[in-house]
């Protein structure tokens, strides 16, 4: 299953966040599909894939003391429409 992870931090913490990201190891069971940084704000967006709830926790939890995170299960719109139409 794919998830969008949205991580936001307080202004002035960018260096600390980027250092943490450079040290980060993506846990086994999680595929990092892509990652985007808001170039005018304090937010990172990640598209990840995993079927393992423990791996999902492991990729998300280390960031909880550095800012605010949201994790949302997602799927491509075309696929969702196909499912909804039956």
N, CA, C and O atoms as CSV, one atom per row, in Angstrom:
chain,resi,resn,atom,element,x,y,z
A,1,UNK,N,N,0.844,-1.171,0.000
A,1,UNK,CA,C,0.000,0.000,0.000
A,1,UNK,C,C,0.892,1.237,0.000
A,1,UNK,O,O,1.976,1.242,0.583
A,2,UNK,N,N,0.410,2.287,-0.668
A,2,UNK,CA,C,1.177,3.524,-0.720
A,2,UNK,C,C,0.643,4.541,0.288
A,2,UNK,O,O,-0.548,4.579,0.596
A,3,UNK,N,N,1.561,5.357,0.787
A,3,UNK,CA,C,1.239,6.380,1.775
A,3,UNK,C,C,1.928,7.680,1.394
A,3,UNK,O,O,3.062,7.681,0.915
A,4,UNK,N,N,1.226,8.788,1.614
A,4,UNK,CA,C,1.847,10.110,1.541
A,4,UNK,C,C,2.156,10.512,2.978
A,4,UNK,O,O,1.281,10.512,3.845
A,5,UNK,N,N,3.394,10.847,3.205
A,5,UNK,CA,C,3.836,11.326,4.504
A,5,UNK,C,C,4.145,12.806,4.359
A,5,UNK,O,O,4.917,13.204,3.486
A,6,UNK,N,N,3.547,13.612,5.208
A,6,UNK,CA,C,3.755,15.063,5.179
A,6,UNK,C,C,4.401,15.450,6.500
A,6,UNK,O,O,3.829,15.243,7.570
A,7,UNK,N,N,5.588,16.010,6.413
A,7,UNK,CA,C,6.328,16.382,7.616
A,7,UNK,C,C,6.613,17.872,7.583
A,7,UNK,O,O,7.175,18.381,6.613
A,8,UNK,N,N,6.222,18.576,8.650
A,8,UNK,CA,C,6.407,20.023,8.755
A,8,UNK,C,C,7.189,20.328,10.025
A,8,UNK,O,O,6.979,19.696,11.060
A,9,UNK,N,N,8.088,21.294,9.939
A,9,UNK,CA,C,8.881,21.678,11.104
A,9,UNK,C,C,8.820,23.184,11.309
A,9,UNK,O,O,8.417,23.937,10.423
A,10,UNK,N,N,9.226,23.597,12.487
A,10,UNK,CA,C,9.228,25.014,12.842
A,10,UNK,C,C,10.332,25.751,12.076
A,10,UNK,O,O,11.390,25.178,11.814
A,11,UNK,N,N,10.093,27.008,11.718
A,11,UNK,CA,C,11.148,27.801,11.062
A,11,UNK,C,C,12.419,27.795,11.920
A,11,UNK,O,O,12.362,27.803,13.150
A,12,UNK,N,N,13.540,27.781,11.249
A,12,UNK,CA,C,14.821,27.794,11.949
A,12,UNK,C,C,15.385,26.407,12.207
A,12,UNK,O,O,16.516,26.295,12.680
A,13,UNK,N,N,14.641,25.345,11.915
A,13,UNK,CA,C,15.112,23.985,12.154
A,13,UNK,C,C,15.568,23.267,10.884
A,13,UNK,O,O,15.866,22.073,10.921
A,14,UNK,N,N,15.624,23.983,9.769
A,14,UNK,CA,C,15.933,23.338,8.492
A,14,UNK,C,C,17.265,22.589,8.520
A,14,UNK,O,O,17.340,21.462,8.032
A,15,UNK,N,N,18.298,23.180,9.071
A,15,UNK,CA,C,19.611,22.527,9.109
A,15,UNK,C,C,19.536,21.227,9.916
A,15,UNK,O,O,20.078,20.204,9.498
A,16,UNK,N,N,18.871,21.268,11.060
A,16,UNK,CA,C,18.719,20.081,11.900
A,16,UNK,C,C,17.946,18.984,11.154
A,16,UNK,O,O,18.298,17.807,11.231
A,17,UNK,N,N,16.906,19.377,10.443
A,17,UNK,CA,C,16.090,18.421,9.691
A,17,UNK,C,C,16.903,17.806,8.562
A,17,UNK,O,O,16.862,16.590,8.369
A,18,UNK,N,N,17.633,18.612,7.817
A,18,UNK,CA,C,18.417,18.097,6.695
A,18,UNK,C,C,19.537,17.177,7.182
A,18,UNK,O,O,19.862,16.197,6.512
A,19,UNK,N,N,20.126,17.478,8.331
A,19,UNK,CA,C,21.147,16.594,8.906
A,19,UNK,C,C,20.531,15.251,9.295
A,19,UNK,O,O,21.112,14.196,9.038
A,20,UNK,N,N,19.357,15.298,9.912
A,20,UNK,CA,C,18.665,14.061,10.291
A,20,UNK,C,C,18.318,13.244,9.047
A,20,UNK,O,O,18.439,12.019,9.055
A,21,UNK,N,N,17.893,13.909,7.993
A,21,UNK,CA,C,17.543,13.210,6.744
A,21,UNK,C,C,18.772,12.552,6.137
A,21,UNK,O,O,18.686,11.437,5.624
A,22,UNK,N,N,19.915,13.229,6.190
A,22,UNK,CA,C,21.153,12.672,5.632
A,22,UNK,C,C,21.579,11.399,6.380
A,22,UNK,O,O,22.179,10.504,5.783
A,23,UNK,N,N,21.275,11.316,7.669
A,23,UNK,CA,C,21.631,10.150,8.487
A,23,UNK,C,C,20.586,9.035,8.418
A,23,UNK,O,O,20.862,7.890,8.777
A,24,UNK,N,N,19.396,9.378,7.955
A,24,UNK,CA,C,18.289,8.430,7.994
A,24,UNK,C,C,18.544,7.205,7.117
A,24,UNK,O,O,19.066,7.311,6.007
A,25,UNK,N,N,18.164,6.047,7.641
A,25,UNK,CA,C,18.159,4.812,6.869
A,25,UNK,C,C,16.715,4.354,6.766
A,25,UNK,O,O,16.041,4.176,7.781
A,26,UNK,N,N,16.243,4.164,5.549
A,26,UNK,CA,C,14.879,3.697,5.333
A,26,UNK,C,C,14.819,2.238,5.790
A,26,UNK,O,O,15.620,1.421,5.336
A,27,UNK,N,N,13.879,1.897,6.683
A,27,UNK,CA,C,13.838,0.538,7.211
A,27,UNK,C,C,13.456,-0.508,6.157
A,27,UNK,O,O,12.780,-0.210,5.173
A,28,UNK,N,N,13.903,-1.714,6.391
A,28,UNK,CA,C,13.531,-2.828,5.531
A,28,UNK,C,C,12.011,-2.954,5.532
A,28,UNK,O,O,11.368,-2.809,6.571
A,29,UNK,N,N,11.453,-3.221,4.377
A,29,UNK,CA,C,10.008,-3.335,4.257
A,29,UNK,C,C,9.327,-2.067,3.778
A,29,UNK,O,O,8.121,-2.059,3.535
A,30,UNK,N,N,10.108,-0.978,3.638
A,30,UNK,CA,C,9.570,0.294,3.151
A,30,UNK,C,C,10.324,0.679,1.882
A,30,UNK,O,O,11.554,0.637,1.842
A,31,UNK,N,N,9.581,1.050,0.858
A,31,UNK,CA,C,10.183,1.576,-0.361
A,31,UNK,C,C,9.860,3.065,-0.434
A,31,UNK,O,O,8.694,3.460,-0.434
A,32,UNK,N,N,10.896,3.875,-0.495
A,32,UNK,CA,C,10.730,5.317,-0.689
A,32,UNK,C,C,10.618,5.553,-2.192
A,32,UNK,O,O,11.605,5.431,-2.918
A,33,UNK,N,N,9.419,5.889,-2.657
A,33,UNK,CA,C,9.181,6.065,-4.085
A,33,UNK,C,C,9.693,7.417,-4.559
A,33,UNK,O,O,10.361,7.516,-5.589
A,34,UNK,N,N,9.375,8.450,-3.801
A,34,UNK,CA,C,9.864,9.790,-4.144
A,34,UNK,C,C,9.691,10.702,-2.940
A,34,UNK,O,O,8.966,10.386,-1.996
A,35,UNK,N,N,10.369,11.835,-2.994
A,35,UNK,CA,C,10.345,12.790,-1.886
A,35,UNK,C,C,10.459,14.190,-2.477
A,35,UNK,O,O,11.250,14.430,-3.390
A,36,UNK,N,N,9.662,15.105,-1.947
A,36,UNK,CA,C,9.669,16.485,-2.426
A,36,UNK,C,C,9.788,17.426,-1.238
A,36,UNK,O,O,9.216,17.174,-0.177
A,37,UNK,N,N,10.529,18.506,-1.418
A,37,UNK,CA,C,10.684,19.530,-0.393
A,37,UNK,C,C,9.973,20.788,-0.873
A,37,UNK,O,O,10.174,21.230,-2.004
A,38,UNK,N,N,9.146,21.358,-0.015
A,38,UNK,CA,C,8.498,22.646,-0.296
A,38,UNK,C,C,9.601,23.699,-0.279
A,38,UNK,O,O,10.177,23.978,0.773
A,39,UNK,N,N,9.896,24.278,-1.427
A,39,UNK,CA,C,11.051,25.172,-1.530
A,39,UNK,C,C,10.817,26.552,-0.931
A,39,UNK,O,O,11.749,27.353,-0.854
A,40,UNK,N,N,9.595,26.844,-0.508
A,40,UNK,CA,C,9.334,28.134,0.138
A,40,UNK,C,C,8.769,27.964,1.545
A,40,UNK,O,O,8.346,28.937,2.168
A,41,UNK,N,N,8.761,26.747,2.038
A,41,UNK,CA,C,8.201,26.503,3.363
A,41,UNK,C,C,9.035,25.504,4.139
A,41,UNK,O,O,10.206,25.278,3.833
A,42,UNK,N,N,8.429,24.920,5.130
A,42,UNK,CA,C,9.108,23.987,6.029
A,42,UNK,C,C,8.418,22.629,5.989
A,42,UNK,O,O,8.016,22.099,7.025
A,43,UNK,N,N,8.283,22.073,4.794
A,43,UNK,CA,C,7.537,20.835,4.645
A,43,UNK,C,C,8.231,19.903,3.661
A,43,UNK,O,O,8.782,20.334,2.648
A,44,UNK,N,N,8.188,18.611,3.988
A,44,UNK,CA,C,8.656,17.552,3.089
A,44,UNK,C,C,7.482,16.616,2.839
A,44,UNK,O,O,6.734,16.281,3.757
A,45,UNK,N,N,7.331,16.199,1.591
A,45,UNK,CA,C,6.300,15.242,1.193
A,45,UNK,C,C,7.011,13.988,0.702
A,45,UNK,O,O,7.949,14.069,-0.091
A,46,UNK,N,N,6.563,12.831,1.175
A,46,UNK,CA,C,7.141,11.565,0.748
A,46,UNK,C,C,6.048,10.639,0.260
A,46,UNK,O,O,4.958,10.585,0.830
A,47,UNK,N,N,6.353,9.915,-0.798
A,47,UNK,CA,C,5.496,8.825,-1.228
A,47,UNK,C,C,6.247,7.543,-0.914
A,47,UNK,O,O,7.322,7.291,-1.458
A,48,UNK,N,N,5.678,6.743,-0.037
A,48,UNK,CA,C,6.318,5.494,0.362
A,48,UNK,C,C,5.361,4.334,0.111
A,48,UNK,O,O,4.155,4.520,-0.056
A,49,UNK,N,N,5.929,3.142,0.088
A,49,UNK,CA,C,5.107,1.956,-0.095
A,49,UNK,C,C,5.526,0.906,0.925
A,49,UNK,O,O,6.714,0.647,1.119
A,50,UNK,N,N,4.528,0.304,1.575
A,50,UNK,CA,C,4.770,-0.784,2.504
A,50,UNK,C,C,3.465,-1.507,2.790
A,50,UNK,O,O,2.386,-0.918,2.747
A,51,UNK,N,N,3.584,-2.779,3.078
A,51,UNK,CA,C,2.435,-3.558,3.538
A,51,UNK,C,C,2.630,-3.968,4.995
A,51,UNK,O,O,1.847,-4.741,5.545
A,52,UNK,N,N,3.678,-3.443,5.604
A,52,UNK,CA,C,4.055,-3.822,6.969
A,52,UNK,C,C,3.819,-2.647,7.921
A,52,UNK,O,O,4.534,-1.648,7.848
A,53,UNK,N,N,2.820,-2.753,8.821
A,53,UNK,CA,C,2.552,-1.644,9.742
A,53,UNK,C,C,3.727,-1.333,10.668
A,53,UNK,O,O,3.910,-0.180,11.059
A,54,UNK,N,N,4.520,-2.332,11.022
A,54,UNK,CA,C,5.688,-2.087,11.880
A,54,UNK,C,C,6.718,-1.253,11.131
A,54,UNK,O,O,7.298,-0.326,11.695
A,55,UNK,N,N,6.946,-1.578,9.866
A,55,UNK,CA,C,7.883,-0.796,9.049
A,55,UNK,C,C,7.382,0.633,8.870
A,55,UNK,O,O,8.174,1.575,8.870
A,56,UNK,N,N,6.073,0.795,8.716
A,56,UNK,CA,C,5.496,2.144,8.598
A,56,UNK,C,C,5.767,2.953,9.868
A,56,UNK,O,O,6.114,4.132,9.795
A,57,UNK,N,N,5.611,2.328,11.009
A,57,UNK,CA,C,5.916,3.009,12.273
A,57,UNK,C,C,7.404,3.360,12.353
A,57,UNK,O,O,7.763,4.449,12.801
A,58,UNK,N,N,8.262,2.440,11.919
A,58,UNK,CA,C,9.716,2.666,12.000
A,58,UNK,C,C,10.187,3.800,11.104
A,58,UNK,O,O,11.142,4.499,11.441
A,59,UNK,N,N,9.531,3.991,9.971
A,59,UNK,CA,C,9.944,5.082,9.084
A,59,UNK,C,C,9.372,6.420,9.554
A,59,UNK,O,O,9.911,7.473,9.214
A,60,UNK,N,N,8.301,6.393,10.322
A,60,UNK,CA,C,7.641,7.625,10.758
A,60,UNK,C,C,8.062,8.094,12.143
A,60,UNK,O,O,8.266,9.290,12.351
A,61,UNK,N,N,8.194,7.194,13.074
A,61,UNK,CA,C,8.398,7.554,14.478
A,61,UNK,C,C,9.640,8.403,14.759
A,61,UNK,O,O,9.553,9.342,15.550
A,62,UNK,N,N,10.796,8.111,14.141
A,62,UNK,CA,C,11.996,8.896,14.485
A,62,UNK,C,C,11.855,10.401,14.252
A,62,UNK,O,O,12.624,11.183,14.808
A,63,UNK,N,N,10.902,10.807,13.453
A,63,UNK,CA,C,10.733,12.220,13.137
A,63,UNK,C,C,9.806,12.937,14.117
A,63,UNK,O,O,9.686,14.161,14.059
A,64,UNK,N,N,9.155,12.210,15.005
A,64,UNK,CA,C,8.106,12.813,15.832
A,64,UNK,C,C,8.613,13.863,16.817
A,64,UNK,O,O,7.831,14.710,17.249
A,65,UNK,N,N,9.869,13.839,17.179
A,65,UNK,CA,C,10.380,14.857,18.096
A,65,UNK,C,C,10.921,16.089,17.366
A,65,UNK,O,O,11.329,17.058,18.006
A,66,UNK,N,N,10.925,16.055,16.025
A,66,UNK,CA,C,11.491,17.153,15.250
A,66,UNK,C,C,10.444,18.068,14.610
A,66,UNK,O,O,10.765,19.170,14.164
A,67,UNK,N,N,9.200,17.608,14.567
A,67,UNK,CA,C,8.165,18.412,13.924
A,67,UNK,C,C,6.830,17.701,13.961
A,67,UNK,O,O,6.563,16.907,14.863
A,68,UNK,N,N,6.000,17.986,12.987
A,68,UNK,CA,C,4.637,17.463,12.922
A,68,UNK,C,C,4.496,16.606,11.675
A,68,UNK,O,O,4.906,17.015,10.589
A,69,UNK,N,N,3.922,15.428,11.823
A,69,UNK,CA,C,3.784,14.561,10.662
A,69,UNK,C,C,2.362,14.062,10.495
A,69,UNK,O,O,1.618,13.885,11.459
A,70,UNK,N,N,2.015,13.845,9.247
A,70,UNK,CA,C,0.749,13.230,8.879
A,70,UNK,C,C,1.091,12.092,7.928
A,70,UNK,O,O,2.014,12.212,7.122
A,71,UNK,N,N,0.358,10.995,8.014
A,71,UNK,CA,C,0.535,9.879,7.093
A,71,UNK,C,C,-0.844,9.489,6.584
A,71,UNK,O,O,-1.758,9.225,7.365
A,72,UNK,N,N,-0.982,9.456,5.244
A,72,UNK,CA,C,-2.281,9.175,4.627
A,72,UNK,C,C,-2.146,8.048,3.613
A,72,UNK,O,O,-1.279,8.113,2.741
A,73,UNK,N,N,-2.990,7.006,3.705
A,73,UNK,CA,C,-2.982,5.987,2.658
A,73,UNK,C,C,-3.534,6.589,1.373
A,73,UNK,O,O,-4.529,7.314,1.406
A,74,UNK,N,N,-2.895,6.295,0.235
A,74,UNK,CA,C,-3.308,6.874,-1.044
A,74,UNK,C,C,-3.277,5.818,-2.149
A,74,UNK,O,O,-2.631,4.778,-2.026
A,75,UNK,N,N,-4.000,6.122,-3.234
A,75,UNK,CA,C,-3.896,5.356,-4.463
A,75,UNK,C,C,-4.142,6.296,-5.623
A,75,UNK,O,O,-4.729,7.365,-5.456
A,76,UNK,N,N,-3.690,5.894,-6.802
A,76,UNK,CA,C,-3.881,6.726,-7.979
A,76,UNK,C,C,-5.369,6.902,-8.239
A,76,UNK,O,O,-6.157,5.975,-8.054
A,77,UNK,N,N,-5.740,8.092,-8.665
A,77,UNK,CA,C,-7.154,8.427,-8.878
A,77,UNK,C,C,-7.826,7.487,-9.873
A,77,UNK,O,O,-8.958,7.058,-9.652
A,78,UNK,N,N,-7.138,7.165,-10.968
A,78,UNK,CA,C,-7.733,6.277,-11.971
A,78,UNK,C,C,-8.087,4.923,-11.369
A,78,UNK,O,O,-9.153,4.376,-11.653
A,79,UNK,N,N,-7.213,4.388,-10.551
A,79,UNK,CA,C,-7.474,3.097,-9.909
A,79,UNK,C,C,-8.645,3.212,-8.944
A,79,UNK,O,O,-9.504,2.331,-8.905
A,80,UNK,N,N,-8.687,4.287,-8.167
A,80,UNK,CA,C,-9.790,4.486,-7.219
A,80,UNK,C,C,-11.126,4.595,-7.948
A,80,UNK,O,O,-12.126,4.037,-7.498
A,81,UNK,N,N,-11.146,5.313,-9.075
A,81,UNK,CA,C,-12.375,5.451,-9.856
A,81,UNK,C,C,-12.839,4.104,-10.406
A,81,UNK,O,O,-14.034,3.809,-10.409
A,82,UNK,N,N,-11.896,3.295,-10.867
A,82,UNK,CA,C,-12.229,1.972,-11.366
A,82,UNK,C,C,-12.855,1.121,-10.263
A,82,UNK,O,O,-13.847,0.431,-10.498
A,83,UNK,N,N,-12.293,1.167,-9.092
A,83,UNK,CA,C,-12.822,0.409,-7.953
A,83,UNK,C,C,-14.201,0.908,-7.574
A,83,UNK,O,O,-15.109,0.111,-7.338
A,84,UNK,N,N,-14.366,2.214,-7.514
A,84,UNK,CA,C,-15.645,2.800,-7.109
A,84,UNK,C,C,-16.766,2.522,-8.120
A,84,UNK,O,O,-17.933,2.400,-7.749
A,85,UNK,N,N,-16.399,2.426,-9.376
A,85,UNK,CA,C,-17.387,2.149,-10.420
A,85,UNK,C,C,-17.775,0.674,-10.482
A,85,UNK,O,O,-18.778,0.306,-11.093
A,86,UNK,N,N,-16.955,-0.170,-9.832
A,86,UNK,CA,C,-17.266,-1.598,-9.783
A,86,UNK,C,C,-16.829,-2.251,-11.006
A,86,UNK,O,O,-17.003,-3.460,-11.156
